[in-house]
Amino acid sequence: MAKRIEWHGRVLQGGMPVASVTCEGKRRMLAELHHYAAMYSQDGSVELQTRTGKNRWRDHTPEKGIEHG
């Protein structure tokens, strides 16, 4: 049986985590993460980070932050 990988994502605003997601599938995690980013970006710029297991957080946002617009 294959080992399941947990994907983690978080939304940062002003350098502080404001939302987090944990899912077994990468696509599901990214969908949830982008949903939260859309909600929080109404209040200002957000940054997205992802990781698997105990790996380091990695920036997921193509540009520095996302603005709602």
C-alpha atoms as an extended CHARMM CRD file, in Angstrom:
* protein
*
        69  EXT
         1         1  MET       CA              0.0000000000        0.0000000000        0.0000000000  PROA      1               0.0000000000
         2         2  ALA       CA              1.3800000000        3.4110000000       -0.9890000000  PROA      2               0.0000000000
         3         3  LYS       CA              2.1030000000        5.9140000000        1.7290000000  PROA      3               0.0000000000
         4         4  ARG       CA             -0.2510000000        8.9030000000        1.5680000000  PROA      4               0.0000000000
         5         5  ILE       CA              1.3220000000       12.3280000000        1.4220000000  PROA      5               0.0000000000
         6         6  GLU       CA             -0.2150000000       15.1590000000        3.4000000000  PROA      6               0.0000000000
         7         7  TRP       CA             -0.0650000000       18.5210000000        1.6640000000  PROA      7               0.0000000000
         8         8  HSD       CA             -0.0990000000       21.6610000000        3.7950000000  PROA      8               0.0000000000
         9         9  GLY       CA             -0.8050000000       25.1960000000        2.6940000000  PROA      9               0.0000000000
        10        10  ARG       CA             -1.1280000000       28.5130000000        4.4430000000  PROA      10              0.0000000000
        11        11  VAL       CA             -2.1060000000       32.0740000000        3.6500000000  PROA      11              0.0000000000
        12        12  LEU       CA              0.0300000000       34.8490000000        5.1410000000  PROA      12              0.0000000000
        13        13  GLN       CA             -0.9870000000       38.4630000000        5.5180000000  PROA      13              0.0000000000
        14        14  GLY       CA              1.5550000000       40.9200000000        6.8410000000  PROA      14              0.0000000000
        15        15  GLY       CA              3.9040000000       37.9770000000        7.4850000000  PROA      15              0.0000000000
        16        16  MET       CA              1.4190000000       36.2890000000        9.8440000000  PROA      16              0.0000000000
        17        17  PRO       CA             -0.5420000000       33.0970000000        9.0540000000  PROA      17              0.0000000000
        18        18  VAL       CA             -4.2740000000       33.8440000000        8.7280000000  PROA      18              0.0000000000
        19        19  ALA       CA             -5.5040000000       30.5240000000        7.2420000000  PROA      19              0.0000000000
        20        20  SER       CA             -4.1730000000       26.9870000000        6.8130000000  PROA      20              0.0000000000
        21        21  VAL       CA             -5.1940000000       23.8700000000        4.8920000000  PROA      21              0.0000000000
        22        22  THR       CA             -4.1620000000       20.1980000000        5.1570000000  PROA      22              0.0000000000
        23        23  CYS       CA             -5.2560000000       17.6640000000        2.5210000000  PROA      23              0.0000000000
        24        24  GLU       CA             -4.0630000000       14.3400000000        1.1160000000  PROA      24              0.0000000000
        25        25  GLY       CA             -4.2530000000       15.5940000000       -2.4760000000  PROA      25              0.0000000000
        26        26  LYS       CA             -2.2230000000       18.4760000000       -3.8870000000  PROA      26              0.0000000000
        27        27  ARG       CA             -5.0230000000       19.6890000000       -6.1740000000  PROA      27              0.0000000000
        28        28  ARG       CA             -7.5530000000       19.7550000000       -3.3490000000  PROA      28              0.0000000000
        29        29  MET       CA             -5.1280000000       21.5940000000       -1.0710000000  PROA      29              0.0000000000
        30        30  LEU       CA             -4.3770000000       24.1990000000       -3.7700000000  PROA      30              0.0000000000
        31        31  ALA       CA             -8.0920000000       24.7170000000       -4.4700000000  PROA      31              0.0000000000
        32        32  GLU       CA             -8.7650000000       25.3240000000       -0.7730000000  PROA      32              0.0000000000
        33        33  LEU       CA             -5.6870000000       27.5230000000       -0.4300000000  PROA      33              0.0000000000
        34        34  HSD       CA             -6.7150000000       29.7240000000       -3.3590000000  PROA      34              0.0000000000
        35        35  HSD       CA            -10.2360000000       29.9960000000       -1.9330000000  PROA      35              0.0000000000
        36        36  TYR       CA             -8.8590000000       31.3490000000        1.3540000000  PROA      36              0.0000000000
        37        37  ALA       CA             -6.4630000000       33.6360000000       -0.5350000000  PROA      37              0.0000000000
        38        38  ALA       CA             -9.4020000000       35.1340000000       -2.4540000000  PROA      38              0.0000000000
        39        39  MET       CA            -11.2370000000       35.8030000000        0.8220000000  PROA      39              0.0000000000
        40        40  TYR       CA             -8.2900000000       37.3450000000        2.6810000000  PROA      40              0.0000000000
        41        41  SER       CA             -7.0100000000       39.3410000000       -0.3220000000  PROA      41              0.0000000000
        42        42  GLN       CA            -10.0790000000       41.5570000000        0.0570000000  PROA      42              0.0000000000
        43        43  ASP       CA             -8.3190000000       42.9840000000        3.1260000000  PROA      43              0.0000000000
        44        44  GLY       CA             -4.9180000000       43.4240000000        1.4330000000  PROA      44              0.0000000000
        45        45  SER       CA             -1.9720000000       41.5840000000       -0.0600000000  PROA      45              0.0000000000
        46        46  VAL       CA             -1.5220000000       37.8910000000        0.8030000000  PROA      46              0.0000000000
        47        47  GLU       CA              1.2540000000       35.3480000000        0.2970000000  PROA      47              0.0000000000
        48        48  LEU       CA              0.7880000000       31.6020000000       -0.1730000000  PROA      48              0.0000000000
        49        49  GLN       CA              3.1000000000       28.8880000000        1.1150000000  PROA      49              0.0000000000
        50        50  THR       CA              2.9930000000       25.1050000000        0.7330000000  PROA      50              0.0000000000
        51        51  ARG       CA              4.8340000000       22.0770000000        2.1140000000  PROA      51              0.0000000000
        52        52  THR       CA              4.5820000000       18.3190000000        2.3530000000  PROA      52              0.0000000000
        53        53  GLY       CA              5.1460000000       16.3820000000        5.5440000000  PROA      53              0.0000000000
        54        54  LYS       CA              7.8380000000       18.0020000000        7.6720000000  PROA      54              0.0000000000
        55        55  ASN       CA              9.5640000000       19.8140000000        4.7850000000  PROA      55              0.0000000000
        56        56  ARG       CA             10.1780000000       23.5590000000        4.8690000000  PROA      56              0.0000000000
        57        57  TRP       CA              7.5100000000       26.0300000000        3.8010000000  PROA      57              0.0000000000
        58        58  ARG       CA              7.9480000000       27.1960000000        0.1940000000  PROA      58              0.0000000000
        59        59  ASP       CA              6.4690000000       30.2880000000       -1.4140000000  PROA      59              0.0000000000
        60        60  HSD       CA              3.6880000000       29.3510000000       -3.7940000000  PROA      60              0.0000000000
        61        61  THR       CA              2.7240000000       32.8190000000       -5.0120000000  PROA      61              0.0000000000
        62        62  PRO       CA              4.1960000000       33.6910000000       -8.4570000000  PROA      62              0.0000000000
        63        63  GLU       CA              4.5520000000       37.3790000000       -7.5960000000  PROA      63              0.0000000000
        64        64  LYS       CA              5.0710000000       38.9730000000       -4.1980000000  PROA      64              0.0000000000
        65        65  GLY       CA              1.5270000000       38.7970000000       -2.8180000000  PROA      65              0.0000000000
        66        66  ILE       CA             -1.8800000000       38.7610000000       -4.4550000000  PROA      66              0.0000000000
        67        67  GLU       CA             -4.1000000000       41.8120000000       -4.6130000000  PROA      67              0.0000000000
        68        68  HSD       CA             -7.8470000000       41.5010000000       -4.9220000000  PROA      68              0.0000000000
        69        69  GLY       CA             -9.0460000000       43.3130000000       -7.9640000000  PROA      69              0.0000000000
